[in-house]
Amino acid sequence: MSLRCAVIGNPIAHSLSPLIHHAFAQQCSFPLLYEKIQGHDVDFEQQVSDFFAAGGKGLNVTLPFKQRAYMMADRRSERCIKAGAANTLWHENNKLVADNTDGIGLLSDLYRYISLVNTRILILGAGGAARGIIHPLLEAQPQKLIVANRSLEPLEKLQAEIAQIHCISLAHLEGEFDLIINATSAGIYGGGWFCLAHS
């Protein structure tokens, strides 16, 4: 019997998660049914509850629900707590457990191409996707980590929480960077978020 898992977000049509997870499951001879769920702003929490009540085993969460998923959880991993956002949910002993794998996933890919030590890194966006990667990037010891966003409110909140970063409005952004990471919703229309690295 296949394990039922899914990714939930809004929009969700662009997501390649089912393709990736099914390919991995096939390589490992693992019985998996992985779906896309169109999340709804009004009843996201009910959708999550219904998914697990119907026998769902694991749920990936994408924009704009990562912070709401974090708030729902009964237990959270340490990296999830640092991020204040969750991209993975599952049930364990009748408790909803949350994790955030955005940062470790991104860094495992980046390390194959570049060293992040003493680099100038720019993150575009200040939502759940950005929150998931900030602490792992800081642990990589960059020279400077700058977060730029259109609206100031999430920037001010991030700056108050994480003193080691530098937050700035997109309107005042200038300078050169070794690595630019798009963590805005604009990336979904191009097939996901992306990184640009200076070689």
Secondary structure, DSSP 8 states (H G I E B T S, - for coil): --EEEEEEESS-TT--HHHHHHHHHHHTT--EEEEEEE--TTTHHHHHHHHHHTT--EEEE-TT-HHHHHHH-SEE-HHHHHHT--SEEEEETTEEEEE--HHHHHHHHHTTT---TT-EEEEE--SHHHHHHHHHHHHT--SEEEEEESSHHHHHHHHHH-TTSEEEEGGG--S--SEEEE-SGGGGGGTS--EEE--
